[in-house]
Amino acid sequence: MEKKMVSKDDFLYPRGRYYGHVQPENLVFNANLQEFAQRVSYICNLETGGKLPPDEAYEQIKALWKQLKRSKKQLRIGEEPFQSNESESEG
């Protein structure tokens, strides 16, 4: 039986499969969300292990959250999805 070699990046930054409505902006946001979750996990582990002070961990997670919110806003996730389609069909 042949073993498949896993790359370092695949091991450190695993990606879950996307099952939602497939649109480019949804896929990009999903990737951003997975990266957010992975980084928060690392920060929490570093803080728990005493390698990162709690206030610094908080500030790093807060910065990541702001970055994720900015991504959501730029990708227009959660806005009225059919607004552009309706305006095109009315004209």
ROFI-560746 format. One record per residue: residue number from 1; residue in one letter; chain; x, y, z of N, C-alpha, C, CB in turn. Coordinates in nm, 4 decimals. Glycine has a CB too. Layout:
N
<rec k="NUM" r="a" c="A" n_X="X" n_Y="Y" n_Z="Z" ca_X="X" ca_Y="Y" ca_Z="Z" c_X="X" c_Y="Y" c_Z="Z" cb_X="X" cb_Y="Y" cb_Z="Z"/>
...
This chain:
91
<rec k="1" r="m" c="A" n_X="0.0841" n_Y="-0.1180" n_Z="0.0000" ca_X="0.0000" ca_Y="0.0000" ca_Z="0.0000" c_X="0.0888" c_Y="0.1246" c_Z="0.0000" cb_X="-0.0958" cb_Y="-0.0003" cb_Z="0.1221"/>
<rec k="2" r="e" c="A" n_X="0.0638" n_Y="0.2169" n_Z="-0.0900" ca_X="0.1456" ca_Y="0.3354" ca_Z="-0.1063" c_X="0.0934" c_Y="0.4491" c_Z="-0.0189" cb_X="0.1490" cb_Y="0.3778" cb_Z="-0.2531"/>
<rec k="3" r="k" c="A" n_X="0.1845" n_Y="0.5145" n_Z="0.0554" ca_X="0.1458" ca_Y="0.6272" ca_Z="0.1396" c_X="0.1611" c_Y="0.7563" c_Z="0.0627" cb_X="0.2294" cb_Y="0.6312" cb_Z="0.2682"/>
<rec k="4" r="k" c="A" n_X="0.0637" n_Y="0.8437" n_Z="0.0777" ca_X="0.0684" ca_Y="0.9742" ca_Z="0.0124" c_X="0.1400" c_Y="1.0727" c_Z="0.1050" cb_X="-0.0753" cb_Y="1.0248" cb_Z="-0.0230"/>
<rec k="5" r="m" c="A" n_X="0.2370" n_Y="1.1441" n_Z="0.0507" ca_X="0.3091" ca_Y="1.2440" ca_Z="0.1287" c_X="0.2222" c_Y="1.3700" c_Z="0.1408" cb_X="0.4472" cb_Y="1.2772" cb_Z="0.0629"/>
<rec k="6" r="v" c="A" n_X="0.2107" n_Y="1.4202" n_Z="0.2615" ca_X="0.1348" ca_Y="1.5420" ca_Z="0.2866" c_X="0.2322" c_Y="1.6576" c_Z="0.2932" cb_X="0.0514" cb_Y="1.5314" cb_Z="0.4176"/>
<rec k="7" r="s" c="A" n_X="0.2020" n_Y="1.7638" n_Z="0.2193" ca_X="0.2904" ca_Y="1.8792" ca_Z="0.2211" c_X="0.2801" c_Y="1.9513" c_Z="0.3558" cb_X="0.2564" cb_Y="1.9754" cb_Z="0.1051"/>
<rec k="8" r="k" c="A" n_X="0.3828" n_Y="2.0256" n_Z="0.3875" ca_X="0.3869" ca_Y="2.1003" ca_Z="0.5126" c_X="0.2692" c_Y="2.1976" c_Z="0.5217" cb_X="0.5198" cb_Y="2.1762" cb_Z="0.5251"/>
<rec k="9" r="d" c="A" n_X="0.2397" n_Y="2.2684" n_Z="0.4118" ca_X="0.1301" ca_Y="2.3651" ca_Z="0.4122" c_X="-0.0054" c_Y="2.2974" c_Z="0.4311" cb_X="0.1302" cb_Y="2.4448" cb_Z="0.2826"/>
<rec k="10" r="d" c="A" n_X="-0.0245" n_Y="2.1830" n_Z="0.3683" ca_X="-0.1502" ca_Y="2.1099" ca_Z="0.3861" c_X="-0.1669" c_Y="2.0614" c_Z="0.5300" cb_X="-0.1563" cb_Y="1.9911" cb_Z="0.2900"/>
<rec k="11" r="f" c="A" n_X="-0.0541" n_Y="2.0264" n_Z="0.5924" ca_X="-0.0587" ca_Y="1.9800" ca_Z="0.7305" c_X="-0.0861" c_Y="2.0957" c_Z="0.8265" cb_X="0.0725" cb_Y="1.9106" cb_Z="0.7676"/>
<rec k="12" r="l" c="A" n_X="-0.0143" n_Y="2.2073" n_Z="0.8071" ca_X="-0.0291" ca_Y="2.3207" ca_Z="0.8975" c_X="-0.1561" c_Y="2.4018" c_Z="0.8729" cb_X="0.0902" cb_Y="2.4103" cb_Z="0.8853"/>
<rec k="13" r="y" c="A" n_X="-0.2017" n_Y="2.4065" n_Z="0.7505" ca_X="-0.3181" ca_Y="2.4868" ca_Z="0.7148" c_X="-0.4206" c_Y="2.4011" c_Z="0.6407" cb_X="-0.2763" cb_Y="2.6076" cb_Z="0.6285"/>
<rec k="14" r="p" c="A" n_X="-0.4828" n_Y="2.3068" n_Z="0.7089" ca_X="-0.5797" ca_Y="2.2199" ca_Z="0.6404" c_X="-0.7020" c_Y="2.2995" c_Z="0.5944" cb_X="-0.6238" cb_Y="2.1047" cb_Z="0.7332"/>
<rec k="15" r="r" c="A" n_X="-0.7588" n_Y="2.2583" n_Z="0.4860" ca_X="-0.8784" ca_Y="2.3236" ca_Z="0.4314" c_X="-0.9925" c_Y="2.2237" c_Z="0.4306" cb_X="-0.8526" cb_Y="2.3789" cb_Z="0.2877"/>
<rec k="16" r="g" c="A" n_X="-1.1067" n_Y="2.2676" n_Z="0.4795" ca_X="-1.2260" ca_Y="2.1846" ca_Z="0.4742" c_X="-1.2964" c_Y="2.2044" c_Z="0.3419" cb_X="-1.3203" cb_Y="2.2165" cb_Z="0.5907"/>
<rec k="17" r="r" c="A" n_X="-1.3768" n_Y="2.1095" n_Z="0.3056" ca_X="-1.4522" ca_Y="2.1174" ca_Z="0.1809" c_X="-1.5687" c_Y="2.2141" c_Z="0.1969" cb_X="-1.5032" cb_Y="1.9779" cb_Z="0.1385"/>
<rec k="18" r="y" c="A" n_X="-1.6046" n_Y="2.2855" n_Z="0.0901" ca_X="-1.7138" ca_Y="2.3827" ca_Z="0.0926" c_X="-1.8396" c_Y="2.3182" c_Z="0.0374" cb_X="-1.6775" cb_Y="2.5098" cb_Z="0.0117"/>
<rec k="19" r="y" c="A" n_X="-1.9491" n_Y="2.3250" n_Z="0.1136" ca_X="-2.0744" ca_Y="2.2632" ca_Z="0.0722" c_X="-2.1849" c_Y="2.3647" c_Z="0.0456" cb_X="-2.1198" cb_Y="2.1661" cb_Z="0.1771"/>
<rec k="20" r="g" c="A" n_X="-2.1569" n_Y="2.4931" n_Z="0.0578" ca_X="-2.2589" ca_Y="2.5965" ca_Z="0.0414" c_X="-2.2867" c_Y="2.6274" c_Z="-0.1047" cb_X="-2.2167" cb_Y="2.7225" cb_Z="0.1126"/>
<rec k="21" r="h" c="A" n_X="-2.3599" n_Y="2.7379" n_Z="-0.1248" ca_X="-2.3938" ca_Y="2.7844" ca_Z="-0.2599" c_X="-2.2652" c_Y="2.8319" c_Z="-0.3270" cb_X="-2.5019" cb_Y="2.8997" cb_Z="-0.2560"/>
<rec k="22" r="v" c="A" n_X="-2.2297" n_Y="2.7691" n_Z="-0.4388" ca_X="-2.1005" ca_Y="2.7953" ca_Z="-0.5028" c_X="-2.1072" c_Y="2.9239" c_Z="-0.5839" cb_X="-2.0591" cb_Y="2.6771" cb_Z="-0.5931"/>
<rec k="23" r="q" c="A" n_X="-2.0418" n_Y="3.0243" n_Z="-0.5304" ca_X="-2.0193" ca_Y="3.1516" ca_Z="-0.5985" c_X="-1.8777" c_Y="3.1935" c_Z="-0.5623" cb_X="-2.1266" cb_Y="3.2622" cb_Z="-0.5573"/>
<rec k="24" r="p" c="A" n_X="-1.8093" n_Y="3.2643" n_Z="-0.6499" ca_X="-1.6708" ca_Y="3.3010" ca_Z="-0.6206" c_X="-1.6536" c_Y="3.3719" c_Z="-0.4864" cb_X="-1.6180" cb_Y="3.3890" cb_Z="-0.7301"/>
<rec k="25" r="e" c="A" n_X="-1.7429" n_Y="3.4677" n_Z="-0.4567" ca_X="-1.7277" ca_Y="3.5419" ca_Z="-0.3312" c_X="-1.7508" c_Y="3.4524" c_Z="-0.2089" cb_X="-1.8249" cb_Y="3.6603" cb_Z="-0.3282"/>
<rec k="26" r="n" c="A" n_X="-1.8390" n_Y="3.3536" n_Z="-0.2204" ca_X="-1.8614" ca_Y="3.2606" ca_Z="-0.1100" c_X="-1.7394" c_Y="3.1725" c_Z="-0.0871" cb_X="-1.9843" cb_Y="3.1739" cb_Z="-0.1373"/>
<rec k="27" r="l" c="A" n_X="-1.6773" n_Y="3.1289" n_Z="-0.1954" ca_X="-1.5573" ca_Y="3.0454" ca_Z="-0.1830" c_X="-1.4422" c_Y="3.1230" c_Z="-0.1209" cb_X="-1.5155" cb_Y="2.9911" cb_Z="-0.3197"/>
<rec k="28" r="v" c="A" n_X="-1.4259" n_Y="3.2488" n_Z="-0.1617" ca_X="-1.3190" ca_Y="3.3322" ca_Z="-0.1060" c_X="-1.3444" c_Y="3.3574" c_Z="0.0420" cb_X="-1.3082" cb_Y="3.4663" cb_Z="-0.1823"/>
<rec k="29" r="f" c="A" n_X="-1.4696" n_Y="3.3893" n_Z="0.0773" ca_X="-1.4995" ca_Y="3.4152" ca_Z="0.2176" c_X="-1.4806" c_Y="3.2886" c_Z="0.3009" cb_X="-1.6428" cb_Y="3.4683" cb_Z="0.2330"/>
<rec k="30" r="n" c="A" n_X="-1.5193" n_Y="3.1745" n_Z="0.2465" ca_X="-1.5008" ca_Y="3.0492" ca_Z="0.3190" c_X="-1.3527" c_Y="3.0245" c_Z="0.3467" cb_X="-1.5606" cb_Y="2.9317" cb_Z="0.2397"/>
<rec k="31" r="a" c="A" n_X="-1.2681" n_Y="3.0510" n_Z="0.2488" ca_X="-1.1234" ca_Y="3.0346" ca_Z="0.2684" c_X="-1.0740" c_Y="3.1319" c_Z="0.3755" cb_X="-1.0466" cb_Y="3.0572" cb_Z="0.1348"/>
<rec k="32" r="n" c="A" n_X="-1.1234" n_Y="3.2559" n_Z="0.3724" ca_X="-1.0845" ca_Y="3.3541" ca_Z="0.4732" c_X="-1.1316" c_Y="3.3114" c_Z="0.6126" cb_X="-1.1419" cb_Y="3.4923" cb_Z="0.4379"/>
<rec k="33" r="l" c="A" n_X="-1.2513" n_Y="3.2573" n_Z="0.6203" ca_X="-1.3063" ca_Y="3.2116" ca_Z="0.7475" c_X="-1.2257" c_Y="3.0946" c_Z="0.8041" cb_X="-1.4528" cb_Y="3.1709" cb_Z="0.7302"/>
<rec k="34" r="q" c="A" n_X="-1.1874" n_Y="3.0023" n_Z="0.7181" ca_X="-1.1055" ca_Y="2.8893" ca_Z="0.7635" c_X="-0.9681" c_Y="2.9368" c_Z="0.8117" cb_X="-1.0891" cb_Y="2.7861" cb_Z="0.6501"/>
<rec k="35" r="e" c="A" n_X="-0.9099" n_Y="3.0328" n_Z="0.7414" ca_X="-0.7813" ca_Y="3.0871" ca_Z="0.7835" c_X="-0.7956" c_Y="3.1587" c_Z="0.9186" cb_X="-0.7257" cb_Y="3.1841" cb_Z="0.6762"/>
<rec k="36" r="f" c="A" n_X="-0.9045" n_Y="3.2335" n_Z="0.9361" ca_X="-0.9319" ca_Y="3.3000" ca_Z="1.0634" c_X="-0.9376" c_Y="3.1974" c_Z="1.1768" cb_X="-1.0643" cb_Y="3.3793" cb_Z="1.0557"/>
<rec k="37" r="a" c="A" n_X="-1.0140" n_Y="3.0919" n_Z="1.1562" ca_X="-1.0303" ca_Y="2.9900" ca_Z="1.2595" c_X="-0.8965" c_Y="2.9238" c_Z="1.2930" cb_X="-1.1318" cb_Y="2.8842" cb_Z="1.2144"/>
<rec k="38" r="q" c="A" n_X="-0.8165" n_Y="2.8962" n_Z="1.1912" ca_X="-0.6857" ca_Y="2.8327" ca_Z="1.2131" c_X="-0.5937" c_Y="2.9235" c_Z="1.2931" cb_X="-0.6199" cb_Y="2.7969" cb_Z="1.0790"/>
<rec k="39" r="r" c="A" n_X="-0.5906" n_Y="3.0502" n_Z="1.2584" ca_X="-0.5027" ca_Y="3.1446" ca_Z="1.3287" c_X="-0.5485" c_Y="3.1671" c_Z="1.4722" cb_X="-0.4978" cb_Y="3.2782" cb_Z="1.2543"/>
<rec k="40" r="v" c="A" n_X="-0.6799" n_Y="3.1761" n_Z="1.4926" ca_X="-0.7315" ca_Y="3.1910" ca_Z="1.6288" c_X="-0.6933" c_Y="3.0695" c_Z="1.7120" cb_X="-0.8852" cb_Y="3.2098" cb_Z="1.6280"/>
<rec k="41" r="s" c="A" n_X="-0.7005" n_Y="2.9535" n_Z="1.6532" ca_X="-0.6621" ca_Y="2.8316" ca_Z="1.7235" c_X="-0.5150" c_Y="2.8362" c_Z="1.7652" cb_X="-0.6883" cb_Y="2.7089" cb_Z="1.6353"/>
<rec k="42" r="y" c="A" n_X="-0.4273" n_Y="2.8800" n_Z="1.6747" ca_X="-0.2852" ca_Y="2.8906" ca_Z="1.7080" c_X="-0.2626" c_Y="2.9917" c_Z="1.8205" cb_X="-0.2041" cb_Y="2.9307" cb_Z="1.5839"/>
<rec k="43" r="i" c="A" n_X="-0.3291" n_Y="3.1065" n_Z="1.8107" ca_X="-0.3129" ca_Y="3.2100" ca_Z="1.9128" c_X="-0.3606" c_Y="3.1585" c_Z="2.0487" cb_X="-0.3906" cb_Y="3.3378" cb_Z="1.8735"/>
<rec k="44" r="c" c="A" n_X="-0.4748" n_Y="3.0905" n_Z="2.0509" ca_X="-0.5268" ca_Y="3.0345" ca_Z="2.1764" c_X="-0.4297" c_Y="2.9319" c_Z="2.2347" cb_X="-0.6648" cb_Y="2.9695" cb_Z="2.1534"/>
<rec k="45" r="n" c="A" n_X="-0.3745" n_Y="2.8486" n_Z="2.1498" ca_X="-0.2792" ca_Y="2.7481" ca_Z="2.1976" c_X="-0.1521" c_Y="2.8124" c_Z="2.2517" cb_X="-0.2441" cb_Y="2.6511" cb_Z="2.0854"/>
<rec k="46" r="l" c="A" n_X="-0.1045" n_Y="2.9172" n_Z="2.1856" ca_X="0.0142" ca_Y="2.9870" ca_Z="2.2347" c_X="-0.0144" c_Y="3.0548" c_Z="2.3691" cb_X="0.0619" cb_Y="3.0911" cb_Z="2.1314"/>
<rec k="47" r="e" c="A" n_X="-0.1320" n_Y="3.1122" n_Z="2.3825" ca_X="-0.1689" ca_Y="3.1779" ca_Z="2.5084" c_X="-0.1849" c_Y="3.0746" c_Z="2.6197" cb_X="-0.2995" cb_Y="3.2588" cb_Z="2.4915"/>
<rec k="48" r="t" c="A" n_X="-0.2496" n_Y="2.9638" n_Z="2.5897" ca_X="-0.2685" ca_Y="2.8576" ca_Z="2.6885" c_X="-0.1344" c_Y="2.7999" c_Z="2.7336" cb_X="-0.3569" cb_Y="2.7463" cb_Z="2.6309"/>
<rec k="49" r="g" c="A" n_X="-0.0415" n_Y="2.7889" n_Z="2.6409" ca_X="0.0901" ca_Y="2.7349" ca_Z="2.6720" c_X="0.1837" c_Y="2.8348" c_Z="2.7373" cb_X="0.1530" cb_Y="2.6833" cb_Z="2.5483"/>
<rec k="50" r="g" c="A" n_X="0.1374" n_Y="2.9573" n_Z="2.7598" ca_X="0.2199" ca_Y="3.0581" ca_Z="2.8261" c_X="0.3195" c_Y="3.1267" c_Z="2.7361" cb_X="0.2922" cb_Y="2.9965" cb_Z="2.9379"/>
<rec k="51" r="k" c="A" n_X="0.3092" n_Y="3.1067" n_Z="2.6056" ca_X="0.4036" ca_Y="3.1670" ca_Z="2.5116" c_X="0.3580" c_Y="3.3050" c_Z="2.4647" cb_X="0.4228" cb_Y="3.0758" cb_Z="2.3917"/>
<rec k="52" r="l" c="A" n_X="0.2331" n_Y="3.3410" n_Z="2.4958" ca_X="0.1757" ca_Y="3.4675" ca_Z="2.4507" c_X="0.0919" c_Y="3.5245" c_Z="2.5648" cb_X="0.0894" cb_Y="3.4484" cb_Z="2.3207"/>
<rec k="53" r="p" c="A" n_X="0.1149" n_Y="3.6509" n_Z="2.6018" ca_X="0.0347" ca_Y="3.7102" ca_Z="2.7093" c_X="-0.1121" c_Y="3.7231" c_Z="2.6667" cb_X="0.0914" cb_Y="3.8487" cb_Z="2.7488"/>
<rec k="54" r="p" c="A" n_X="-0.2056" n_Y="3.7121" n_Z="2.7611" ca_X="-0.3484" ca_Y="3.7196" ca_Z="2.7274" c_X="-0.3885" c_Y="3.8470" c_Z="2.6547" cb_X="-0.4296" cb_Y="3.7078" cb_Z="2.8518"/>
<rec k="55" r="d" c="A" n_X="-0.3343" n_Y="3.9615" n_Z="2.6953" ca_X="-0.3725" ca_Y="4.0861" ca_Z="2.6292" c_X="-0.3233" c_Y="4.0906" c_Z="2.4847" cb_X="-0.3177" cb_Y="4.2056" cb_Z="2.7065"/>
<rec k="56" r="e" c="A" n_X="-0.2063" n_Y="4.0349" n_Z="2.4588" ca_X="-0.1556" ca_Y="4.0301" ca_Z="2.3212" c_X="-0.2377" c_Y="3.9322" c_Z="2.2369" cb_X="-0.0062" cb_Y="3.9897" cb_Z="2.3199"/>
<rec k="57" r="a" c="A" n_X="-0.2753" n_Y="3.8194" n_Z="2.2959" ca_X="-0.3603" ca_Y="3.7229" ca_Z="2.2254" c_X="-0.4932" c_Y="3.7884" c_Z="2.1881" cb_X="-0.3845" cb_Y="3.5965" cb_Z="2.3127"/>
<rec k="58" r="y" c="A" n_X="-0.5495" n_Y="3.8613" n_Z="2.2826" ca_X="-0.6761" ca_Y="3.9309" ca_Z="2.2574" c_X="-0.6622" c_Y="4.0296" c_Z="2.1420" cb_X="-0.7233" cb_Y="4.0043" cb_Z="2.3839"/>
<rec k="59" r="e" c="A" n_X="-0.5559" n_Y="4.1094" n_Z="2.1444" ca_X="-0.5354" ca_Y="4.2100" ca_Z="2.0395" c_X="-0.5149" c_Y="4.1443" c_Z="1.9031" cb_X="-0.4146" cb_Y="4.2988" cb_Z="2.0734"/>
<rec k="60" r="q" c="A" n_X="-0.4433" n_Y="4.0329" n_Z="1.8992" ca_X="-0.4227" ca_Y="3.9644" ca_Z="1.7716" c_X="-0.5536" c_Y="3.9081" c_Z="1.7171" cb_X="-0.3200" cb_Y="3.8519" cb_Z="1.7875"/>
<rec k="61" r="i" c="A" n_X="-0.6341" n_Y="3.8492" n_Z="1.8058" ca_X="-0.7630" ca_Y="3.7946" ca_Z="1.7619" c_X="-0.8567" c_Y="3.9074" c_Z="1.7190" cb_X="-0.8281" cb_Y="3.7109" cb_Z="1.8746"/>
<rec k="62" r="k" c="A" n_X="-0.8533" n_Y="4.0183" n_Z="1.7903" ca_X="-0.9350" ca_Y="4.1346" ca_Z="1.7537" c_X="-0.8972" c_Y="4.1856" c_Z="1.6143" cb_X="-0.9182" cb_Y="4.2474" cb_Z="1.8583"/>
<rec k="63" r="a" c="A" n_X="-0.7668" n_Y="4.1918" n_Z="1.5850" ca_X="-0.7202" ca_Y="4.2362" ca_Z="1.4529" c_X="-0.7646" c_Y="4.1379" c_Z="1.3444" cb_X="-0.5661" cb_Y="4.2508" cb_Z="1.4517"/>
<rec k="64" r="l" c="A" n_X="-0.7561" n_Y="4.0082" n_Z="1.3737" ca_X="-0.8017" ca_Y="3.9082" ca_Z="1.2763" c_X="-0.9515" c_Y="3.9213" c_Z="1.2508" cb_X="-0.7689" cb_Y="3.7660" cb_Z="1.3256"/>
<rec k="65" r="w" c="A" n_X="-1.0288" n_Y="3.9480" n_Z="1.3575" ca_X="-1.1733" ca_Y="3.9640" ca_Z="1.3439" c_X="-1.2062" c_Y="4.0839" c_Z="1.2543" cb_X="-1.2389" cb_Y="3.9810" cb_Z="1.4825"/>
<rec k="66" r="k" c="A" n_X="-1.1355" n_Y="4.1952" n_Z="1.2765" ca_X="-1.1577" ca_Y="4.3142" ca_Z="1.1933" c_X="-1.1247" c_Y="4.2844" c_Z="1.0472" cb_X="-1.0724" cb_Y="4.4327" cb_Z="1.2440"/>
<rec k="67" r="q" c="A" n_X="-1.0192" n_Y="4.2082" n_Z="1.0252" ca_X="-0.9801" ca_Y="4.1702" ca_Z="0.8892" c_X="-1.0883" c_Y="4.0837" c_Z="0.8250" cb_X="-0.8451" cb_Y="4.0950" cb_Z="0.8904"/>
<rec k="68" r="l" c="A" n_X="-1.1458" n_Y="3.9898" n_Z="0.9015" ca_X="-1.2519" ca_Y="3.9042" ca_Z="0.8491" c_X="-1.3774" c_Y="3.9856" c_Z="0.8184" cb_X="-1.2845" cb_Y="3.7923" cb_Z="0.9488"/>
<rec k="69" r="k" c="A" n_X="-1.4124" n_Y="4.0799" n_Z="0.9063" ca_X="-1.5287" ca_Y="4.1666" ca_Z="0.8828" c_X="-1.5097" c_Y="4.2509" c_Z="0.7571" cb_X="-1.5531" cb_Y="4.2582" cb_Z="1.0042"/>
<rec k="70" r="r" c="A" n_X="-1.3879" n_Y="4.3032" n_Z="0.7394" ca_X="-1.3580" ca_Y="4.3836" ca_Z="0.6205" c_X="-1.3714" c_Y="4.2984" c_Z="0.4941" cb_X="-1.2154" cb_Y="4.4441" cb_Z="0.6298"/>
<rec k="71" r="s" c="A" n_X="-1.3250" n_Y="4.1744" n_Z="0.5012" ca_X="-1.3371" ca_Y="4.0818" ca_Z="0.3884" c_X="-1.4845" c_Y="4.0563" c_Z="0.3555" cb_X="-1.2653" cb_Y="3.9484" cb_Z="0.4199"/>
<rec k="72" r="k" c="A" n_X="-1.5653" n_Y="4.0340" n_Z="0.4587" ca_X="-1.7087" ca_Y="4.0091" ca_Z="0.4393" c_X="-1.7752" c_Y="4.1277" c_Z="0.3712" cb_X="-1.7776" cb_Y="3.9802" cb_Z="0.5739"/>
<rec k="73" r="k" c="A" n_X="-1.7398" n_Y="4.2477" n_Z="0.4161" ca_X="-1.7989" ca_Y="4.3688" ca_Z="0.3593" c_X="-1.7553" c_Y="4.3873" c_Z="0.2140" cb_X="-1.7596" cb_Y="4.4920" cb_Z="0.4427"/>
<rec k="74" r="q" c="A" n_X="-1.6261" n_Y="4.3667" n_Z="0.1856" ca_X="-1.5749" ca_Y="4.3840" ca_Z="0.0492" c_X="-1.6352" c_Y="4.2824" c_Z="-0.0478" cb_X="-1.4226" cb_Y="4.3717" cb_Z="0.0484"/>
<rec k="75" r="l" c="A" n_X="-1.6599" n_Y="4.1605" n_Z="0.0015" ca_X="-1.7173" ca_Y="4.0557" ca_Z="-0.0839" c_X="-1.8695" c_Y="4.0642" c_Z="-0.0910" cb_X="-1.6761" cb_Y="3.9183" cb_Z="-0.0328"/>
<rec k="76" r="r" c="A" n_X="-1.9272" n_Y="4.1532" n_Z="-0.0104" ca_X="-2.0725" ca_Y="4.1751" ca_Z="-0.0058" c_X="-2.1468" c_Y="4.0480" c_Z="0.0354" cb_X="-2.1235" cb_Y="4.2234" cb_Z="-0.1425"/>
<rec k="77" r="i" c="A" n_X="-2.0909" n_Y="3.9766" n_Z="0.1318" ca_X="-2.1536" ca_Y="3.8558" ca_Z="0.1847" c_X="-2.2680" c_Y="3.8975" c_Z="0.2758" cb_X="-2.0503" cb_Y="3.7665" cb_Z="0.2612"/>
<rec k="78" r="g" c="A" n_X="-2.3854" n_Y="3.8364" n_Z="0.2563" ca_X="-2.4999" ca_Y="3.8646" ca_Z="0.3410" c_X="-2.5861" c_Y="3.9782" c_Z="0.2931" cb_X="-2.4544" cb_Y="3.8938" cb_Z="0.4765"/>
<rec k="79" r="e" c="A" n_X="-2.5440" n_Y="4.0491" n_Z="0.1897" ca_X="-2.6279" ca_Y="4.1546" ca_Z="0.1339" c_X="-2.7331" c_Y="4.0897" c_Z="0.0463" cb_X="-2.5437" cb_Y="4.2582" cb_Z="0.0531"/>
<rec k="80" r="e" c="A" n_X="-2.8307" n_Y="4.1652" n_Z="0.0062" ca_X="-2.9403" ca_Y="4.1105" ca_Z="-0.0729" c_X="-2.8861" c_Y="4.0481" c_Z="-0.2008" cb_X="-3.0440" cb_Y="4.2198" cb_Z="-0.1058"/>
<rec k="81" r="p" c="A" n_X="-2.8859" n_Y="3.9133" n_Z="-0.2072" ca_X="-2.8186" ca_Y="3.8447" ca_Z="-0.3175" c_X="-2.8870" c_Y="3.8606" c_Z="-0.4522" cb_X="-2.8075" cb_Y="3.7005" cb_Z="-0.2862"/>
<rec k="82" r="f" c="A" n_X="-3.0173" n_Y="3.8880" n_Z="-0.4543" ca_X="-3.0878" ca_Y="3.8929" ca_Z="-0.5811" c_X="-3.1137" c_Y="4.0364" c_Z="-0.6273" cb_X="-3.2185" cb_Y="3.8178" cb_Z="-0.5699"/>
<rec k="83" r="q" c="A" n_X="-3.0597" n_Y="4.1334" n_Z="-0.5555" ca_X="-3.0818" ca_Y="4.2723" ca_Z="-0.5881" c_X="-3.0337" c_Y="4.3066" c_Z="-0.7279" cb_X="-3.0136" cb_Y="4.3598" cb_Z="-0.4877"/>
<rec k="84" r="s" c="A" n_X="-2.9137" n_Y="4.2628" n_Z="-0.7667" ca_X="-2.8614" ca_Y="4.2948" ca_Z="-0.8997" c_X="-2.9366" c_Y="4.2210" c_Z="-1.0092" cb_X="-2.7135" cb_Y="4.2613" cb_Z="-0.9076"/>
<rec k="85" r="n" c="A" n_X="-2.9830" n_Y="4.0973" n_Z="-0.9821" ca_X="-3.0573" ca_Y="4.0202" ca_Z="-1.0823" c_X="-3.1923" c_Y="4.0827" c_Z="-1.1089" cb_X="-3.0751" cb_Y="3.8754" cb_Z="-1.0371"/>
<rec k="86" r="e" c="A" n_X="-3.2613" n_Y="4.1330" n_Z="-1.0050" ca_X="-3.3929" ca_Y="4.1927" ca_Z="-1.0217" c_X="-3.3842" c_Y="4.3214" c_Z="-1.1026" cb_X="-3.4568" cb_Y="4.2198" cb_Z="-0.8857"/>
<rec k="87" r="s" c="A" n_X="-3.2826" n_Y="4.4029" n_Z="-1.0767" ca_X="-3.2701" ca_Y="4.5295" ca_Z="-1.1480" c_X="-3.2410" c_Y="4.5042" c_Z="-1.2963" cb_X="-3.1587" cb_Y="4.6165" cb_Z="-1.0849"/>
<rec k="88" r="e" c="A" n_X="-3.1701" n_Y="4.3976" n_Z="-1.3290" ca_X="-3.1407" ca_Y="4.3643" ca_Z="-1.4687" c_X="-3.2661" c_Y="4.3179" c_Z="-1.5413" cb_X="-3.0325" cb_Y="4.2559" cb_Z="-1.4766"/>
<rec k="89" r="s" c="A" n_X="-3.3539" n_Y="4.2414" n_Z="-1.4723" ca_X="-3.4720" ca_Y="4.1881" ca_Z="-1.5389" c_X="-3.5809" c_Y="4.2930" c_Z="-1.5548" cb_X="-3.5259" cb_Y="4.0699" cb_Z="-1.4623"/>
<rec k="90" r="e" c="A" n_X="-3.5771" n_Y="4.4002" n_Z="-1.4754" ca_X="-3.6790" ca_Y="4.5047" ca_Z="-1.4856" c_X="-3.6548" c_Y="4.5934" c_Z="-1.6055" cb_X="-3.6822" cb_Y="4.5887" cb_Z="-1.3592"/>
<rec k="91" r="g" c="A" n_X="-3.5302" n_Y="4.6046" n_Z="-1.6502" ca_X="-3.4936" ca_Y="4.6994" ca_Z="-1.7540" c_X="-3.5179" c_Y="4.6535" c_Z="-1.8900" cb_X="-3.3568" cb_Y="4.7343" cb_Z="-1.7431"/>
